[in-house]
Amino acid sequence: MVAMQQVWPRFVPAVDHFEVYEQASRPHSPERPWVMLCMITSVDGSVSVQGRSGPLGGPVDWAVLSALRGCADAIVVGAGTARSEDYGPPSVTAEVRERRLARGQEAVPLLAVVSGRGDLDPAARLFAGPERVRLYLAAAAPASRRESLAGVADVRTAGDRTAEAAEAAAIIADLAAGGRSLILLEGGPRLNAAFAAADLIDEFCITRWLPAGPA
Ligand SMILES: NC(=O)c1ccc[n+]([C@@H]2O[C@H](COP(=O)([O-])OP(=O)(O)OC[C@H]3O[C@@H](n4cnc5c(N)ncnc54)[C@H](OP(=O)(O)O)[C@@H]3O)[C@@H](O)[C@H]2O)c1
């Protein structure tokens, strides 16, 4: 566990990240899911280094992301991020799994990937886990891609008001219909923009990592 200090409302020298996020008060309900956005940025606002976010993050960023994943009913990520970061199936520790089950959640959060074109490799690591990934496609996604991905994922169309883009509101409504009301949005920027435009981000978890300088 990486030491993280809480400074408000009282000082705690080393907090349990998972407990902090698990116990946060969020007025969500089956009818109105709560959407948390988690991103790492550099101090000048970059979100990646050579196409990956890893080099921007330190151990605390990763601890925060894992804690949020452990709390969420579903993780939503753009296909661009899933491709560039070579996303794998979500996993949680044995302790978090037990706490999730005790709360009535699924053992691991659902992973939902959003794509316009469905340009994802069915053999990708993303689809290799025991739980089926959900894939939200735009209405205009080619039928051939839908068919090839239907063998490895739960493929759905997210809205039909725009042909080229999946609609954030339709994604949230579909997740809510399946009983998932705590949603973690993991980016990237293009997907975040769609959720922001629909006014569907309730909580921002933005971390900035500053490497330790010389003492
Ligand atoms: N620093 C961080 O915390 C963080 C977090 C996440 C990502 N990133 C970085 O962000 C970069 C990627 O940025 P990005 O803006 O391209 O990411 P992105 O939003 O994940 O990917 C864009 C792609 O996702 C799909 N997509 C997103 N929104 C969509 C919508 N509303 N409807 C249909 N499809 C949608 C499209 O896929 P198709 O092309 O398949 O149609 C689109 O080309 C990567 O370098 C990644 O490392 C950083």
PDBQT file of the ligand as one rigid body, heavy atoms in Angstrom, charges set to zero:
ROOT
HETATM    1  N1  LIG A 301      -3.761   9.966 -18.680  1.00  0.00    +0.000 N 
HETATM    2  C1  LIG A 301      -4.815   9.200 -18.543  1.00  0.00    +0.000 C 
HETATM    3  O1  LIG A 301      -5.347   9.021 -17.445  1.00  0.00    +0.000 OA
HETATM    4  C2  LIG A 301      -5.394   8.549 -19.773  1.00  0.00    +0.000 A 
HETATM    5  C3  LIG A 301      -6.583   7.832 -19.682  1.00  0.00    +0.000 A 
HETATM    6  C4  LIG A 301      -7.108   7.280 -20.846  1.00  0.00    +0.000 A 
HETATM    7  C5  LIG A 301      -6.434   7.449 -22.054  1.00  0.00    +0.000 A 
HETATM    8  N2  LIG A 301      -5.293   8.135 -22.094  1.00  0.00    +0.000 N 
HETATM    9  C6  LIG A 301      -4.564   8.326 -23.363  1.00  0.00    +0.000 C 
HETATM   10  O2  LIG A 301      -5.422   8.938 -24.294  1.00  0.00    +0.000 OA
HETATM   11  C7  LIG A 301      -4.986   8.566 -25.606  1.00  0.00    +0.000 C 
HETATM   12  C8  LIG A 301      -6.184   8.227 -26.446  1.00  0.00    +0.000 C 
HETATM   13  O3  LIG A 301      -6.979   9.382 -26.573  1.00  0.00    +0.000 OA
HETATM   14  P1  LIG A 301      -8.364   9.336 -27.344  1.00  0.00    +0.000 P 
HETATM   15  O4  LIG A 301      -9.071  10.612 -27.121  1.00  0.00    +0.000 OA
HETATM   16  O5  LIG A 301      -8.144   8.868 -28.749  1.00  0.00    +0.000 OA
HETATM   17  O6  LIG A 301      -9.045   8.161 -26.522  1.00  0.00    +0.000 OA
HETATM   18  P2  LIG A 301     -10.409   7.394 -26.591  1.00  0.00    +0.000 P 
HETATM   19  O7  LIG A 301     -11.585   8.283 -26.366  1.00  0.00    +0.000 OA
HETATM   20  O8  LIG A 301     -10.242   6.230 -25.704  1.00  0.00    +0.000 OA
HETATM   21  O9  LIG A 301     -10.404   6.814 -28.051  1.00  0.00    +0.000 OA
HETATM   22  C9  LIG A 301     -10.998   7.387 -29.167  1.00  0.00    +0.000 C 
HETATM   23  C10 LIG A 301     -11.637   6.224 -29.901  1.00  0.00    +0.000 C 
HETATM   24  O10 LIG A 301     -12.596   5.621 -29.007  1.00  0.00    +0.000 OA
HETATM   25  C11 LIG A 301     -13.818   5.475 -29.657  1.00  0.00    +0.000 C 
HETATM   26  N3  LIG A 301     -14.748   6.464 -29.130  1.00  0.00    +0.000 N 
HETATM   27  C12 LIG A 301     -14.546   7.371 -28.148  1.00  0.00    +0.000 A 
HETATM   28  N4  LIG A 301     -15.675   8.050 -27.924  1.00  0.00    +0.000 NA
HETATM   29  C13 LIG A 301     -16.601   7.539 -28.752  1.00  0.00    +0.000 A 
HETATM   30  C14 LIG A 301     -17.976   7.793 -28.988  1.00  0.00    +0.000 A 
HETATM   31  N5  LIG A 301     -18.652   8.721 -28.294  1.00  0.00    +0.000 N 
HETATM   32  N6  LIG A 301     -18.603   7.076 -29.943  1.00  0.00    +0.000 NA
HETATM   33  C15 LIG A 301     -17.953   6.130 -30.642  1.00  0.00    +0.000 A 
HETATM   34  N7  LIG A 301     -16.665   5.851 -30.463  1.00  0.00    +0.000 NA
HETATM   35  C16 LIG A 301     -16.006   6.544 -29.530  1.00  0.00    +0.000 A 
HETATM   36  C17 LIG A 301     -13.521   5.651 -31.139  1.00  0.00    +0.000 C 
HETATM   37  O11 LIG A 301     -13.100   4.333 -31.507  1.00  0.00    +0.000 OA
HETATM   38  P3  LIG A 301     -13.039   3.713 -32.995  1.00  0.00    +0.000 P 
HETATM   39  O12 LIG A 301     -11.836   4.346 -33.592  1.00  0.00    +0.000 OA
HETATM   40  O13 LIG A 301     -12.891   2.251 -32.753  1.00  0.00    +0.000 OA
HETATM   41  O14 LIG A 301     -14.311   4.098 -33.683  1.00  0.00    +0.000 OA
HETATM   42  C18 LIG A 301     -12.392   6.660 -31.126  1.00  0.00    +0.000 C 
HETATM   43  O15 LIG A 301     -11.582   6.599 -32.275  1.00  0.00    +0.000 OA
HETATM   44  C19 LIG A 301      -4.058   7.390 -25.443  1.00  0.00    +0.000 C 
HETATM   45  O16 LIG A 301      -2.743   7.811 -25.736  1.00  0.00    +0.000 OA
HETATM   46  C20 LIG A 301      -4.186   7.003 -23.976  1.00  0.00    +0.000 C 
HETATM   47  O17 LIG A 301      -2.962   6.549 -23.454  1.00  0.00    +0.000 OA
HETATM   48  C21 LIG A 301      -4.750   8.701 -20.980  1.00  0.00    +0.000 A 
ENDROOT
TORSDOF 0
